[in-house]
C-alpha cells in the first residue's frame, strides 16, 4: 500500500496530489455510495452513488460515453483538465447522476476554488459539454475536501455556485417535455466523512 495519510504531508501541493491519487484509487471499482453535504453545510439525506466498474483515461468530454453498460470512472489524461474525474453511471441505473469530481485540500468556499468551478457553468463550458453527451441524466459537481463540513466560523461564499446550478437546472426544465423525468445540476461537498467512507487515508 503506497498511500500516505494526508495529515503526514506538509506541502499543500503534494497533499492535494495525494488526495487526488487516493480518490482515483478508491473510486476504481467502487460500489459504495457516500455521504455528501450541500454548500450551506447541511448533510444530505440521500447518499451520492459513486459506482464504477472500471477506470478509463479520456481526452475530451465526448469520450465519456457509457462503456458497454458498465459504470466508468473517466480520468483525464491532461493533469490541467477542468475536473479530476467524471463518473458515468451504468446503463441499468438511469436515475444515477453523472458526477464531476474536483478535489482539493483547499476549502470549497475559497474564492479561487469557487471561481474555478464557476467556469464549468460558463456558456459552452464543462456543464454544457456534459449535458450534450448525457442529456438524460442529472449532474452532480462533487467538491472533495479533506476538512470537515461546515468549516468553523466560515462565512460561506457559495451563493454564486448554487445560483449557477439553479440557473442550469431551470433551463433544463424549460427544455424538457412535461412527462420527462426532471433533471438537475447540483453542487455538493465530499468532506472528510465521505473520504473516509471511500478509504482515503486522512
URLINBEL-V121049 format. One record per residue. N is the residue number from 0. RES is the residue in three letters. PSI is psi in whole degrees, -180 to 180 (* if undefined). OMEGA is omega in whole degrees, -180 to 180 (999 if undefined). D_LAST is the distance of its C-alpha to the last C-alpha in Angstrom with 1 decimal. Layout:
BEGIN
n = <N | N>
res = <RES | RES>
psi = <PSI | PSI>
omega = <OMEGA | OMEGA>
d_last = <D_LAST | D_LAST>
END
This chain:
BEGIN
n = <0 | 1 | 2 | 3 | 4 | 5 | 6 | 7 | 8 | 9 | 10 | 11 | 12 | 13 | 14 | 15 | 16 | 17 | 18 | 19 | 20 | 21 | 22 | 23 | 24 | 25 | 26 | 27 | 28 | 29 | 30 | 31 | 32 | 33 | 34 | 35 | 36 | 37 | 38 | 39 | 40 | 41 | 42 | 43 | 44 | 45 | 46 | 47 | 48 | 49 | 50 | 51 | 52 | 53 | 54 | 55 | 56 | 57 | 58 | 59 | 60 | 61 | 62 | 63 | 64 | 65 | 66 | 67 | 68 | 69 | 70 | 71 | 72 | 73 | 74 | 75 | 76 | 77 | 78 | 79 | 80 | 81 | 82 | 83 | 84 | 85 | 86 | 87 | 88 | 89 | 90 | 91 | 92 | 93 | 94 | 95 | 96 | 97 | 98 | 99 | 100 | 101 | 102 | 103 | 104 | 105 | 106 | 107 | 108 | 109 | 110 | 111 | 112 | 113 | 114 | 115 | 116 | 117 | 118 | 119 | 120 | 121 | 122 | 123 | 124 | 125 | 126 | 127 | 128 | 129 | 130 | 131 | 132 | 133 | 134 | 135 | 136 | 137 | 138 | 139 | 140 | 141 | 142 | 143 | 144 | 145 | 146 | 147 | 148 | 149 | 150 | 151 | 152 | 153 | 154 | 155 | 156 | 157 | 158 | 159 | 160 | 161 | 162 | 163 | 164 | 165 | 166 | 167 | 168 | 169 | 170 | 171 | 172 | 173 | 174 | 175 | 176 | 177 | 178 | 179 | 180 | 181 | 182 | 183 | 184 | 185 | 186 | 187 | 188 | 189 | 190 | 191 | 192 | 193 | 194 | 195 | 196 | 197 | 198 | 199 | 200 | 201>
res = <UNK | UNK | UNK | UNK | UNK | UNK | UNK | UNK | UNK | UNK | UNK | UNK | UNK | UNK | UNK | UNK | UNK | UNK | UNK | UNK | UNK | UNK | UNK | UNK | UNK | UNK | UNK | UNK | UNK | UNK | UNK | UNK | UNK | UNK | UNK | UNK | UNK | UNK | UNK | UNK | UNK | UNK | UNK | UNK | UNK | UNK | UNK | UNK | UNK | UNK | UNK | UNK | UNK | UNK | UNK | UNK | UNK | UNK | UNK | UNK | UNK | UNK | UNK | UNK | UNK | UNK | UNK | UNK | UNK | UNK | UNK | UNK | UNK | UNK | UNK | UNK | UNK | UNK | UNK | UNK | UNK | UNK | UNK | UNK | UNK | UNK | UNK | UNK | UNK | UNK | UNK | UNK | UNK | UNK | UNK | UNK | UNK | UNK | UNK | UNK | UNK | UNK | UNK | UNK | UNK | UNK | UNK | UNK | UNK | UNK | UNK | UNK | UNK | UNK | UNK | UNK | UNK | UNK | UNK | UNK | UNK | UNK | UNK | UNK | UNK | UNK | UNK | UNK | UNK | UNK | UNK | UNK | UNK | UNK | UNK | UNK | UNK | UNK | UNK | UNK | UNK | UNK | UNK | UNK | UNK | UNK | UNK | UNK | UNK | UNK | UNK | UNK | UNK | UNK | UNK | UNK | UNK | UNK | UNK | UNK | UNK | UNK | UNK | UNK | UNK | UNK | UNK | UNK | UNK | UNK | UNK | UNK | UNK | UNK | UNK | UNK | UNK | UNK | UNK | UNK | UNK | UNK | UNK | UNK | UNK | UNK | UNK | UNK | UNK | UNK | UNK | UNK | UNK | UNK | UNK | UNK | UNK | UNK | UNK | UNK | UNK | UNK>
psi = <112 | 7 | 148 | 139 | 134 | -34 | -16 | -4 | 117 | -31 | 120 | -40 | -43 | -36 | -41 | -40 | -42 | -37 | -48 | -43 | -45 | -35 | -42 | -41 | -45 | -33 | -5 | 110 | 58 | 143 | 12 | 120 | 155 | 162 | 135 | 162 | 152 | 175 | -18 | -3 | 7 | 133 | 133 | 143 | -30 | 133 | 150 | 120 | 133 | 34 | 135 | 146 | -8 | 160 | 134 | 130 | 151 | 158 | -42 | 153 | -35 | -14 | -12 | 55 | 159 | 140 | 94 | 35 | -6 | 154 | 134 | 137 | 107 | 124 | 124 | 141 | -30 | 118 | -17 | 14 | 157 | -33 | 157 | -20 | 157 | 123 | 119 | 118 | 163 | 160 | -26 | 0 | 70 | -18 | -14 | 141 | 160 | 133 | 123 | 113 | 129 | 122 | 146 | 153 | 6 | 144 | 144 | -18 | 3 | 135 | -39 | -37 | -39 | -44 | -39 | -47 | -33 | -30 | -26 | -29 | -1 | 155 | 131 | 14 | -166 | -41 | -47 | -39 | -43 | -41 | -37 | -33 | -38 | 61 | -17 | 5 | 153 | 167 | 133 | 122 | 107 | 115 | 107 | 137 | 140 | 8 | -176 | 136 | 147 | 153 | 135 | 127 | 9 | 126 | 100 | 121 | 65 | -7 | -38 | -41 | -45 | -42 | -41 | -43 | -41 | -38 | -43 | -42 | -39 | -41 | -35 | -43 | -39 | -29 | -10 | 153 | 147 | -29 | -9 | 154 | 126 | 137 | 153 | 163 | 127 | 153 | 126 | 158 | 129 | 108 | -164 | -32 | -50 | -39 | -41 | -35 | -30 | -12 | 12 | 135 | 111 | *>
omega = <-176 | -179 | 176 | 172 | -178 | -178 | -180 | -177 | -174 | -179 | -177 | -179 | 179 | 179 | 178 | 178 | -180 | 176 | 179 | -179 | -180 | 178 | 178 | 179 | -176 | -175 | 175 | -174 | 178 | 178 | -175 | 171 | -175 | 177 | 175 | 178 | 169 | -173 | 178 | 176 | -179 | 179 | 179 | 179 | -176 | 177 | 179 | 177 | -180 | -176 | 172 | 178 | 176 | 175 | -176 | 175 | 178 | 180 | -178 | 178 | -179 | 178 | -172 | -179 | 174 | -170 | -179 | 179 | -177 | 174 | -172 | 168 | 178 | -178 | -176 | 176 | -179 | -179 | 179 | -179 | -174 | -178 | -176 | 178 | 174 | 178 | 178 | -176 | 177 | -176 | -177 | 180 | -176 | -179 | -178 | -179 | 165 | -178 | 174 | -173 | 176 | -176 | 180 | 173 | 176 | 180 | 178 | -177 | 175 | -172 | -180 | 179 | 177 | 180 | -180 | -177 | 177 | 178 | 178 | -174 | 179 | 176 | -179 | 178 | -173 | -179 | 179 | -180 | 180 | 179 | -179 | -179 | -174 | -173 | -177 | -176 | 170 | -179 | 173 | 173 | -174 | -180 | -179 | -177 | -175 | 176 | -178 | 176 | -15 | 180 | -178 | 176 | -177 | 171 | -169 | 178 | -174 | -171 | -179 | -180 | 178 | 180 | -180 | 179 | -180 | -179 | 179 | 178 | -180 | 179 | 177 | -179 | -179 | -176 | -175 | 173 | -176 | -177 | -176 | 177 | -179 | 178 | -176 | 167 | -178 | 173 | -179 | -180 | 170 | -178 | -176 | 179 | 178 | 179 | 178 | 177 | 178 | 179 | 176 | 180 | -179 | 999>
d_last = <14.5 | 13.9 | 10.2 | 8.3 | 4.9 | 4.8 | 5.9 | 8.5 | 10.1 | 12.7 | 14.5 | 13.5 | 15.3 | 13.6 | 10.1 | 11.6 | 13.2 | 10.2 | 8.7 | 12.3 | 12.9 | 10.2 | 11.6 | 15.0 | 14.4 | 13.2 | 16.0 | 18.7 | 20.6 | 18.7 | 20.7 | 18.3 | 18.8 | 16.0 | 16.1 | 16.8 | 18.3 | 21.3 | 21.6 | 23.2 | 20.2 | 21.7 | 19.9 | 21.9 | 24.0 | 23.7 | 20.7 | 20.3 | 21.5 | 19.6 | 21.8 | 22.4 | 24.6 | 24.5 | 23.1 | 25.8 | 26.0 | 28.0 | 29.9 | 31.4 | 30.6 | 33.9 | 32.3 | 29.8 | 32.3 | 31.9 | 31.9 | 34.5 | 33.3 | 29.8 | 26.6 | 25.2 | 22.1 | 23.8 | 22.1 | 24.1 | 25.8 | 25.9 | 22.7 | 24.2 | 24.8 | 24.4 | 21.5 | 18.8 | 20.1 | 22.7 | 22.7 | 26.3 | 27.0 | 29.5 | 33.2 | 33.3 | 30.9 | 32.8 | 31.2 | 27.6 | 26.8 | 25.9 | 22.4 | 21.9 | 18.2 | 17.2 | 13.7 | 13.0 | 10.9 | 14.3 | 15.2 | 17.1 | 20.1 | 20.3 | 23.9 | 23.3 | 20.8 | 23.2 | 26.0 | 24.3 | 23.9 | 27.4 | 28.8 | 28.0 | 30.6 | 33.3 | 36.5 | 36.0 | 32.3 | 29.4 | 30.1 | 33.8 | 33.2 | 31.0 | 33.5 | 36.3 | 34.7 | 33.3 | 36.0 | 35.7 | 32.0 | 30.0 | 27.2 | 23.7 | 22.0 | 18.3 | 16.2 | 12.5 | 10.5 | 7.0 | 9.2 | 11.3 | 14.8 | 17.3 | 16.6 | 18.6 | 22.0 | 21.4 | 24.7 | 23.5 | 25.3 | 24.8 | 28.5 | 29.3 | 26.7 | 27.9 | 31.5 | 31.0 | 29.6 | 32.4 | 35.0 | 34.1 | 34.1 | 37.5 | 39.0 | 37.7 | 39.4 | 42.6 | 42.8 | 42.4 | 45.2 | 45.3 | 44.8 | 41.7 | 38.3 | 36.7 | 33.9 | 31.4 | 28.9 | 25.9 | 22.9 | 19.8 | 16.2 | 13.2 | 10.8 | 7.5 | 9.9 | 11.1 | 8.1 | 7.4 | 11.1 | 11.1 | 8.9 | 6.1 | 3.8 | 0.0>
END
